[in-house]
Amino acid sequence: MTIAALDQGTTSTRALALQPDGGAAVVKALEHRQIYPRAGWVEHDPEELVANLLACAAAVEGLEALGIDNQGESCLAWHGETGEAISPVIVWQDSRTAETIEALKRDGAEAETLARAGLPLDAYFSASKLAWIVDHVPEAKHLLATGRLRLGTTDAFFLQRLSGRCVTDITTASRTSLMNLETGQWDPELCRLFGVPLEALPEIAPTTGDFGAVRVNGRFVPVVASLVDQQAALYGHGCRAAGDAKITFGTGAFALMVTGSEIRRAPDKGLLPTVAWQLAGERPVYALDGGVYAASAAVNWARALGLFDSFDDLSALQGPPALEGGLAFVPALSGLACPHWDRRARGLWLGLSIDHGRADLMKAILEGVACRAAEVIAAMSTLVPSSAPLSIDGGLSRNRYFTQFLADVLEREVRVAANPELTGSGTAWLAAQACGQAVEAVGKVIIVSPQQPRAALLTRFTEAVKVARGWRDNT
């Protein structure tokens, strides 16, 4: 039985076919445009994404079942009858609703979002973006008045367009700030708070089950799994027991730790309770979420500035850490997420001297991303103690300097996944499970052990973070 995953991410769409050994091989990948209409705005063309999904699915020979993972917090509006998009996709990185969020905070609304959704007020999540669409897209108001407006994350749009079902899974819904984490359903009070009409939202369903069928190469192929990409990666890492954790170092760095059947709340630590997955007919499995807005994004930014020529240059970095010599970089290029949740923070270097060169600056950037990740894992470990190795994947996980510094600053073994397609693998495994196939293989890993204890460097980094958080207020 040929089972595939469609991995619809921030920069590309990929089709991965499940292999006999449990791995997932890329069959086709298509990049899509990143649209920046104004400062702080990030959009995708929904029609381009749909076309890429269909093209990727068509490239899988003999396809019999599909799983789809999505970007999570990216969202849009569409016509409930025709499925035609009436807005661009507003991407999770977009911060156009930052002022709205600040106004809600001043009104004391964050206590409600934390209590009901388990999430702080932040433009990162979908709710304020959906409300912005209702307020600013004229056709949205017209369709709402006639009962034909649909609002939601990209997964629900894709499913309605491709399979005719307007449905979202519980992991994706848990990232909107509109779902009550206890009930697993849309919360009327949260919808009222943000100004999102509940009747325009899709149905919430488990992660595996019947999501309709997509016409591919003249045949209808059932969609049997749908979830957020980071939860898919958690499953792909083989994390199943409470305390198992992974970090995916992509555009941002996304950490998830399984907490099992229990919802763990820690608003004082900036950690977010979320749904890891829910198999059909079973209770949800929960996790803790902690994000870093800029990981590879910081590295790519530095490359655009000319700080390095090729990624081989970064792999060749060696010697003592820049932070040990007093040079720190805080990767707050889009603000700070967990555990600070401060969009006003700004990226900065501290400790620059005339002796520093490009290599020192790049070391500091890699160390800054690693220290931000270490902040998140440290916060998680206070709630769910675990001595298990930390699993990582993503582009930065292939950089030797970065992975060694991460192991040293965590003072913990790091397991680097040799399989670069863990998001697609996790989605494909869930789809296989839904089809009654127990196919799963974590695959080979590279073990990076701490060589020199460097946890004390986090204290120095914390001082730099304080400056980054206060800089905007001092200008």
Secondary structure by P-SEA (a helix, b strand, c coil): cbbbbbcccccbbbbbbbccccbbbbcbbbbbbbbbccccbbbbcaaaaaaaaaaaaaaccccccbbbbcccccccccccccccccccccccccccaaaaaaaaaaacaaaaaaacccccccccccaaaaaaaaaccaaaaaaaaacccccccaaaaaaaaccccccccaaaaaaccccccccccccaaaaaaacccccccccccccccccbbbbcccbbbbbcccccaaaaaaaaaccccccccccccccbbbbbbbbccbbbbbccccbbbbbccccccccbbbbbbbbbccaaaaaaaaaaacccccaaaaaacccccccccccccccccccccccccccccccccccccccccaaaaaaaaaaaaaaaaaaaaaaaaaccccccbbbbbccccccaaaaaaaaaaacbbbbbbccccaaaaaaaaaaaaaaccccccccbbbbbccccccccaaaaaaaaaaaaaaccccc
